[in-house]
Amino acid sequence: MQEVIPTRCSVRVRNYTAEINRGGQVHVLRMTTGFAIGIGKAGTTTTNAQLDEFRDDIRDHARTRTYDGTDFVGSGLQKNCTVADQSRSLTFQNFNQCTVSSDVNWAPDTVDVSGTPTEYPVYPTDMYHYDPTFTPIAILFEPFVNVQPGASGSTPVGNTYGITVQSQFLAHYKQGSMLANMAFNPSHDRDGKSMNVQREKEEASGSAFHKIMEYAAPVARAVRAIGPLLL
């Protein structure tokens, strides 16, 4: 089993809908605590009432930011995860490994037809939702349909979104192997000042999205500046 450390994760949301049909609301909340949805071998353990309550919590939370469908046009908007558990974010852990339900105190018990307790796998997705290393990001798309003006009897049109999630992990070779012995420590920020500046800047944004061009434009200007020197 490969051991990895998560280092970063971001989500980008774009609205591909035709301009005349764009609309609706999107609620975004970067959570600092975990949650449990859909745990259990026999199907989801989250009832409709509990799901409605979870959605209301997203809508009403003080850190939630609400956007219009038109805010996600062009290159879209991007949101980054931040570290929620400092110690676990610096520890190598097995990648994509399930946990037995009996080893997880918050996983609900299940029984077979005879009433005998049964064990089931708790998947990594559920584990990290409940006990996150990086902050989970909740995105709630409110229902929205639009009828094109002048079109009698036309079918209501909703919005089409594209969501891109990108993450990065650090991995190492099996301890005691030749390649592991040949490995060397990568360069890093020894005093932590540079890292702290970036982290505090990101945390200060709360649940707000960033325009992607805010990051891409400086890179593009640098490429244009040094491009002629490389020819």
Order of alpha helices (4+ residues) and beta strands (2+ residues): beta-beta-alpha-beta-beta-beta-beta-beta-beta-beta-alpha-beta-beta-alpha-alpha-beta-alpha
